[in-house]
Amino acid sequence: MPGPIAQLLLSLLWTVAGVLLIVGGIWLFDRLTPLDYRGEIRKGNIAAGIVVAAVVLAVTAVVVTVILI
């Protein structure tokens, strides 16, 4: 079993990997959909905000599942 420093570094590595995958998934969603969600959210479109929140949660759930397996 690795020492505490190695475990800390592994945790940091997986954290960075998870954040990058989540950001990449959200970026991919933004590029694949024709609607400008940022602009719609700035205009006060609540439905666009709900869609983006759902995508963030879905991508995060997938990334967490992959990391934990």
Backbone as a chain_set.jsonl record, in Angstrom:
{"seq": "MPGPIAQLLLSLLWTVAGVLLIVGGIWLFDRLTPLDYRGEIRKGNIAAGIVVAAVVLAVTAVVVTVILI", "coords": {"N": [[0.85, -1.18, 0.0], [0.58, 2.209, -0.885], [2.326, 5.036, 0.555], [1.224, 7.816, 2.695], [1.739, 10.263, 1.395], [1.916, 9.516, -1.282], [-0.689, 8.59, -1.638], [-2.091, 10.967, -1.306], [-1.151, 12.413, -3.526], [-2.139, 10.779, -5.573], [-4.878, 11.124, -5.143], [-5.125, 13.845, -5.723], [-4.393, 13.772, -8.413], [-6.498, 12.228, -9.542], [-8.578, 13.948, -8.957], [-7.981, 16.194, -10.543], [-8.099, 14.945, -13.05], [-10.82, 14.231, -13.081], [-12.092, 16.759, -12.985], [-11.169, 17.867, -15.395], [-12.349, 16.086, -17.231], [-15.067, 16.575, -16.737], [-15.291, 19.309, -17.423], [-14.538, 19.064, -20.098], [-16.656, 17.475, -21.079], [-18.835, 19.201, -20.758], [-18.027, 21.274, -22.416], [-18.042, 19.903, -24.866], [-20.784, 19.313, -25.099], [-21.726, 21.943, -25.336], [-20.623, 22.653, -27.798], [-21.845, 20.85, -29.535], [-24.55, 21.4, -29.548], [-26.949, 23.538, -31.095], [-27.883, 25.845, -29.855], [-27.13, 28.876, -28.14], [-26.309, 28.586, -25.092], [-25.125, 30.027, -22.979], [-25.636, 32.684, -23.672], [-28.437, 32.629, -23.647], [-28.93, 32.074, -20.952], [-27.875, 34.377, -19.815], [-29.779, 36.158, -20.722], [-31.825, 35.515, -19.104], [-33.224, 33.153, -19.433], [-34.75, 30.62, -17.986], [-35.239, 27.935, -18.569], [-33.08, 27.21, -20.199], [-31.035, 27.366, -18.336], [-31.784, 25.283, -16.627], [-31.467, 23.091, -18.331], [-28.676, 23.168, -18.805], [-27.769, 22.774, -16.184], [-28.734, 20.174, -15.75], [-27.204, 18.787, -17.627], [-24.632, 19.199, -16.6], [-24.867, 17.798, -14.148], [-25.389, 15.2, -15.139], [-23.072, 14.6, -16.667], [-21.173, 14.78, -14.641], [-22.026, 12.676, -12.968], [-21.471, 10.464, -14.592], [-18.663, 10.687, -14.863], [-17.822, 10.443, -12.176], [-18.693, 7.839, -11.641], [-17.091, 6.387, -13.437], [-14.532, 6.948, -12.425], [-14.676, 5.792, -9.881], [-14.914, 3.092, -10.398]], "CA": [[0.0, 0.0, 0.0], [1.413, 3.412, -0.944], [2.35, 5.901, 1.73], [0.23, 8.895, 2.718], [2.045, 11.285, 0.381], [1.535, 8.94, -2.57], [-2.153, 8.575, -1.679], [-2.515, 12.349, -1.517], [-0.867, 12.747, -4.922], [-3.106, 10.052, -6.402], [-6.17, 11.798, -4.985], [-5.055, 15.089, -6.494], [-4.38, 13.401, -9.831], [-7.857, 11.839, -9.926], [-9.404, 15.151, -8.892], [-7.698, 16.97, -11.754], [-8.648, 14.187, -14.177], [-12.272, 14.359, -13.039], [-12.472, 18.127, -13.354], [-10.923, 18.021, -16.834], [-13.375, 15.338, -17.954], [-16.343, 17.285, -16.598], [-15.211, 20.513, -18.256], [-14.549, 18.606, -21.487], [-18.007, 17.042, -21.425], [-19.686, 20.388, -20.881], [-17.576, 21.964, -23.631], [-18.534, 19.121, -25.999], [-22.225, 19.578, -25.182], [-21.896, 23.308, -25.826], [-20.265, 22.687, -29.215], [-22.729, 20.0, -30.334], [-25.916, 21.925, -29.589], [-26.964, 24.794, -31.859], [-28.335, 26.977, -29.048], [-26.124, 29.545, -27.312], [-26.853, 28.49, -23.739], [-24.626, 31.133, -22.146], [-26.406, 33.877, -24.02], [-29.811, 32.457, -23.179], [-28.936, 32.202, -19.493], [-27.676, 35.808, -19.525], [-31.048, 36.834, -20.998], [-32.793, 35.132, -18.082], [-33.972, 31.966, -19.84], [-34.629, 29.626, -16.914], [-35.197, 26.6, -19.167], [-31.701, 26.962, -20.627], [-30.272, 27.103, -17.113], [-32.122, 23.941, -16.148], [-30.831, 22.129, -19.239], [-27.237, 23.157, -18.53], [-27.587, 22.137, -14.875], [-28.94, 18.736, -15.933], [-26.037, 18.253, -18.336], [-23.521, 19.183, -15.639], [-25.094, 16.682, -13.225], [-25.256, 13.934, -15.856], [-21.656, 14.382, -16.983], [-20.491, 14.533, -13.371], [-22.377, 11.327, -12.518], [-20.72, 9.508, -15.41], [-17.241, 10.783, -14.517], [-17.637, 9.874, -10.836], [-18.838, 6.388, -11.764], [-15.901, 5.853, -14.109], [-13.382, 7.054, -11.525], [-14.829, 4.879, -8.751], [-14.837, 1.678, -10.817]], "C": [[0.895, 1.243, 0.0], [1.295, 4.249, 0.327], [1.345, 7.032, 1.624], [0.48, 9.971, 1.664], [1.631, 10.783, -0.997], [0.015, 8.905, -2.71], [-2.704, 9.977, -1.924], [-2.302, 12.763, -2.97], [-1.826, 12.035, -5.87], [-4.489, 10.699, -6.324], [-6.207, 13.095, -5.787], [-5.084, 14.816, -7.99], [-5.786, 13.042, -10.309], [-8.808, 13.032, -9.878], [-9.224, 15.994, -10.146], [-8.272, 16.262, -12.976], [-10.168, 14.323, -14.23], [-12.744, 15.728, -13.473], [-12.277, 18.35, -14.852], [-11.968, 17.281, -17.663], [-14.735, 16.025, -17.88], [-16.358, 18.534, -17.476], [-15.241, 20.136, -19.736], [-15.93, 18.161, -21.941], [-18.953, 18.21, -21.615], [-19.313, 21.171, -22.137], [-18.109, 21.244, -24.871], [-20.038, 19.329, -26.183], [-22.481, 20.959, -25.772], [-21.615, 23.395, -27.323], [-21.25, 21.905, -30.08], [-24.159, 20.522, -30.431], [-25.924, 23.29, -30.277], [-27.338, 26.026, -31.038], [-27.18, 27.555, -28.235], [-26.648, 29.609, -25.879], [-26.367, 29.621, -22.839], [-25.414, 32.405, -22.402], [-27.835, 33.802, -23.522], [-29.907, 32.607, -21.665], [-28.746, 33.66, -19.099], [-28.958, 36.611, -19.749], [-32.131, 36.458, -19.988], [-33.633, 33.924, -18.435], [-33.75, 30.852, -18.813], [-34.525, 28.218, -17.483], [-33.783, 26.249, -19.63], [-30.816, 26.668, -19.426], [-30.533, 25.719, -16.561], [-31.471, 22.883, -17.02], [-29.337, 22.034, -18.956], [-26.954, 22.498, -17.183], [-27.753, 20.628, -14.977], [-27.758, 18.095, -16.644], [-24.842, 18.174, -17.398], [-23.673, 18.009, -14.676], [-24.9, 15.335, -13.911], [-23.798, 13.618, -16.168], [-20.879, 14.068, -15.711], [-20.785, 13.134, -12.851], [-21.601, 10.272, -13.295], [-19.248, 9.516, -15.02], [-16.976, 10.165, -13.145], [-17.735, 8.354, -10.887], [-17.607, 5.766, -12.399], [-14.698, 5.882, -13.176], [-13.478, 6.041, -10.391], [-14.709, 3.407, -9.14], [-13.409, 1.233, -10.961]], "O": [[1.846, 1.332, 0.777], [0.309, 4.177, 1.061], [0.689, 7.195, 0.595], [-0.466, 10.525, 1.105], [1.06, 11.532, -1.789], [-0.511, 9.165, -3.792], [-3.672, 10.148, -2.665], [-3.172, 13.391, -3.575], [-2.275, 12.618, -6.856], [-5.186, 10.805, -7.333], [-7.2, 13.4, -6.448], [-5.726, 15.545, -8.747], [-6.217, 13.502, -11.367], [-9.742, 13.113, -10.676], [-10.2, 16.452, -10.74], [-8.865, 16.904, -13.843], [-10.738, 14.511, -15.305], [-13.694, 15.844, -14.247], [-13.127, 18.956, -15.505], [-12.424, 17.792, -18.686], [-15.472, 16.049, -18.866], [-17.329, 18.784, -18.189], [-15.891, 20.808, -20.536], [-16.331, 18.442, -23.07], [-19.778, 18.209, -22.529], [-20.19, 21.673, -22.841], [-18.571, 21.886, -25.814], [-20.506, 19.502, -27.309], [-23.362, 21.121, -26.617], [-22.295, 24.13, -28.039], [-21.468, 22.26, -31.239], [-24.902, 20.113, -31.324], [-25.021, 24.101, -30.07], [-27.125, 27.15, -31.494], [-26.353, 26.813, -27.706], [-27.337, 30.555, -25.498], [-27.133, 30.121, -22.016], [-25.806, 33.11, -21.472], [-28.383, 34.79, -23.033], [-30.859, 33.199, -21.156], [-29.38, 34.135, -18.157], [-29.204, 37.608, -19.07], [-33.227, 37.017, -20.013], [-34.66, 33.686, -17.8], [-32.691, 30.224, -18.782], [-33.797, 27.387, -16.938], [-33.342, 25.112, -19.468], [-29.938, 25.808, -19.498], [-29.616, 25.053, -16.081], [-30.974, 21.88, -16.508], [-28.79, 20.934, -18.877], [-25.992, 21.741, -17.059], [-26.996, 19.88, -14.358], [-27.353, 16.984, -16.302], [-24.116, 17.18, -17.404], [-22.703, 17.298, -14.415], [-24.31, 14.425, -13.329], [-23.344, 12.494, -15.955], [-20.022, 13.185, -15.707], [-19.884, 12.467, -12.341], [-21.127, 9.294, -12.716], [-18.647, 8.453, -14.862], [-15.999, 9.436, -12.978], [-16.947, 7.659, -10.246], [-17.132, 4.726, -11.944], [-13.922, 4.928, -13.145], [-12.46, 5.484, -9.979], [-14.429, 2.565, -8.287], [-13.153, 0.079, -11.304]]}, "num_chains": 1, "name": "protein.A"}
